[in-house]
Structures are given as structure tokens and as C-alpha cells.
Amino acid sequence: MPQHSLWAISLTILLPIFGYLLGSISAAIVVARLLRLPDPRQAGSGNPGATNVLRLGGKRAAALTLAGDLVKGVVPVALARFLGLEGWALAAVALATFLGHLYPIYFGFRGGKGVATALGILLALQPLLGGAVLLVWVLIFLLTRLSSLAALGAALAAPILGLVLLQQRGEQALLLILALLVLWRHRGNIARLRSGAERPFRRS
């Protein structure tokens, strides 16, 4: 077997593993421990994400959480692209990273809802795509003050925008899978939105 083929096979195996292990680092839990905040899995909404950390520790803690979850989405996908992966192979790295966030091996497979990590993945896949999805999130949030509704709207917009901005079928399919996973992780929020019980974000 040619050496370059062995290298390609190694990348398609090792990079998804790297993505999953990096994705499994929960920024919310790490930040909470460093700043001596309550465990976000046990306090507030029970979700280890930036919104819950904002409730528990304020803007600085939330910003650190958001940055951590965003960066861990960017790094594996950007590295895979730099090393020449594309299409289904690149999608596998991205999906493994996202699953690491949702089901982290270090924290009992209990992770967050994946919005920031998904955004990091999209920015690494195609910066224009990531920017467009972020714009959708911002517009919906400014209109409604509901971060969950903004996340759902952005998730639904991503695969549609991907049909225009991405050329590879594997990467387009990835966006649909990510959107479905985000919707699934927000099923409680969807129920509260339908009942009118979801609370809008308020400035302190």
C-alpha cells in the first residue's frame, strides 16, 4: 500500500478520535471549577453551557465558557482541513467533535446542547457559513430575547445555507445531522416554547 494511502487512512481514524476527546472537554464544567461556581449540571437549568453559566457566574464566566466551546469546535475541523481532509472524512471529524460535546467521556457522557461548538465547527468548515448562521441567531435573539429559539432558528437555517455555500455532499449531510441533534437536545425548550413557559433573557 502506498505511503500516502496509509497516511490518509491514519488521518481518517485518528482525527475523529482527537475531535471526540477534545470535544469532551466541557468548558462550562472547567470554568465552574476554576471560578469555584456551582456545578452547572446540578444548578440552574442543569445544562453545562454558556447560558446556564451566565446565570450562575456572570458575564466573564459565560464568555470563557462560550470561547472554550467555540474553540474546541474550530480546532479539530480546521486541523483536518489543513491536513487535506474533505467531504465525508471531514464530516466525520466534525461529527465526532460535536458528539464529544454532547456525550463527553470525561464527565459521565452528560454534556451540553452544542450550540457554541456547532458554531465553531461551521466557522472552520466555511467562515461565511458560520457567520451567516451566527447572524440568524443574533437576529432571532434580538427580536425575541429567547436564546433557545435563536438556537433552534440557527440550527434550522444551517443545512439550508449549507446547500448554497458548501459543495461536498458529506459536509452538507453533516449540517443536517447537526441540526437534528441540536433540535433533539433542545426538546425540553421546544416543549416550553410551545406552552409559553420559556423565559426570555433579561439584562441584570
Long-range contacts (C-beta under 8 A, 24 or more apart in sequence): 8-84, 11-80, 11-83, 11-84, 11-85, 11-89, 12-85, 12-89, 12-92, 15-76, 15-79, 15-80, 15-83, 15-85, 15-92, 15-93, 16-92, 16-93, 16-95, 16-96, 17-96, 18-76, 18-79, 18-93, 19-76, 19-77, 19-80, 19-93, 19-94, 19-96, 19-97, 19-100, 20-96, 20-97, 20-99, 20-100, 20-105, 21-100, 21-105, 22-72, 22-75, 22-76, 22-97, 22-100, 23-72, 23-73, 23-76, 23-96, 23-97, 23-98, 23-99, 23-100, 23-101, 23-104, 23-117, 24-100, 24-101, 24-103, 24-104, 24-105, 24-106, 24-107, 24-111, 25-68, 25-72, 25-100, 25-104, 25-106, 26-101, 26-104, 26-106, 26-107, 26-111, 26-112, 27-64, 27-65, 27-66, 27-67, 27-68, 27-69, 27-72, 28-52, 28-53, 28-65, 28-69, 28-112, 29-107, 30-68, 31-57, 31-61, 31-64, 31-65, 31-68, 32-56, 32-57, 32-61, 35-61, 37-61, 41-107, 41-110, 47-112, 47-113, 48-107, 48-110, 48-111, 48-112, 49-112, 49-113, 49-115, 49-116, 50-116, 51-147, 51-201, 65-116, 66-116, 69-101, 69-112, 69-116, 69-117, 69-120, 70-116, 70-117, 70-119, 70-120, 70-123, 71-120, 72-97, 72-101, 72-117, 72-120, 73-97, 73-98, 73-101, 73-116, 73-117, 73-118, 73-119, 73-120, 73-121, 73-122, 73-123, 73-124, 74-120, 74-121, 74-123, 74-124, 75-124, 77-120, 77-121, 77-124, 77-125, 78-124, 81-124, 81-125, 86-168, 86-170, 86-171, 87-168, 87-169, 87-170, 87-171, 88-168, 88-169, 88-170, 88-173, 89-170, 90-125, 90-168, 90-170, 90-171, 91-168, 91-170, 91-171, 91-173, 91-174, 94-121, 94-124, 94-125, 94-171, 94-174, 94-178, 95-174, 95-177, 95-178, 97-121, 98-178, 98-181, 102-181, 102-185, 112-185, 113-151, 113-182, 113-185, 113-186, 114-178, 114-181, 114-182, 114-185, 115-151, 115-154, 115-155, 115-182, 118-155, 118-158, 118-178, 118-182, 119-154, 121-178, 122-158, 122-175, 125-166, 125-171, 125-174, 126-165, 126-166, 128-165, 129-158, 129-161, 129-162, 129-165, 129-166, 132-157, 132-161, 132-165, 133-157, 133-158, 133-161, 141-201, 144-200, 145-200, 145-201, 145-202, 146-193, 146-198, 146-200, 146-201, 147-201, 148-186, 148-189, 148-190, 148-192, 148-193, 148-198, 149-189, 149-193, 149-198, 151-182, 151-186, 151-189, 152-182, 152-183, 152-186, 152-189, 152-190, 152-193, 155-179, 155-182, 155-183, 155-186, 156-183
